[in-house]
Amino acid sequence: MKIFRNPTMAPEVKPAPAVERLTRRSSGLRELARLLQSEEPLCVLDLGSTSAANIRYLTERGHKIYSEDLLEASTDPELVSKDEDGQRVLDHKHFFGENLAYSTAQFDLVLCWNLADYLDESLVKPVVARLWSVMKPGAVLLAFFHTREAGPDAPCYRYHIVSPEVLEMQHVRSQRDLRKGPTGAGERSFRLQRVFNNRHIENLFRDFTSIKFFLTRDNVREVLVVR
Amino acid sequence: MPTEADFAHIGKSVNIKGEVSGTEDLYVGGVVEGSIDLAGNNLVIGPNGQVRAKVQVKGVVIEGKVEGSIRASERAELRKTAIMVGDISTQRIVVEDGASFVGKVDVQPEATKPGAKTAAAQPGTSPGLPTLRAPGDRKA
């Protein structure tokens, strides 16, 4: 009796799913092109997941790159404690003891990508304040913010620089289980925590000298901020 | 080109605390804490290898975990299983997709030798810098 499968056929081996990469043109990155072509070696801080492409792109141009995956670091279970009301809180002192521990005015460029949209609410402002202090006066920060139309399930991407104005985007998942799904199993997707409107973004970077918005067609605003 | 037989091995059950130095290529499959100084030689940290050390080598291939600083006079290579926390200073760096890196990369320009041609842009293709292979790697 044949049920479900022809025994004469070898079991079908499905190839491992390829990691899908999307590309997007980035006006913010294009604005940075002149800075990245600088003869002077720059100090660049990349706050996204490790990107071989970014390390290659920046080091080939003679720049120093510092890489820190802040989003992943923020999900460290050791950071979580409970306050007097039993509410879950993140230990900021512990977090900043292990992350963004640089001397003041060190960086010429910070690649923040979409960190603020996915980072725990309580860490967003302190992280921006710490970034302000580790950036040189005149240094530039590139950040992406989703618009409301993106929806709560907007995937978190890792960004790879492939040319002066083109990025590759790769869906990034956490190394740790972030939350329990309906089945009780852990899920590893980072979830959009909030949507910043333009006023929120201006407030977030109010200590910086200037801010420039770029509207795009994929429900993401690109922001270039000058320290 | 170093082959497997040319590497001195620190096996996966070996745990060393202190100073490791030598004049031959080294494969670390176990745990090393302290410092590794192989100034003119290569180091391979295998998938089970864990190094918490200040490392000074000619070339390094990382497949396991490293916490510390690495100074590789020629080349540093982070394979897809690598987890590196610390700073890397080298002339050439190769990072595979999937590698995890937290720290600083400082690529120092090569010292120009008289009559030498400019190094190729693609890592590992410069005639003067042979690709470093870990034991067990297939030859291309």
Interface residues (C-beta under 8 A of the other chain):
Chain A: V19 T50 A52 I55 R56 T59 E60 G62 K64 I65 Y66 S67 E68 D69 A73
Chain B: L78 I93 V94 V95 E96 D97 A99 S100 F101 V102 G103 K104 V105 D106 V107 P109 A121 P123
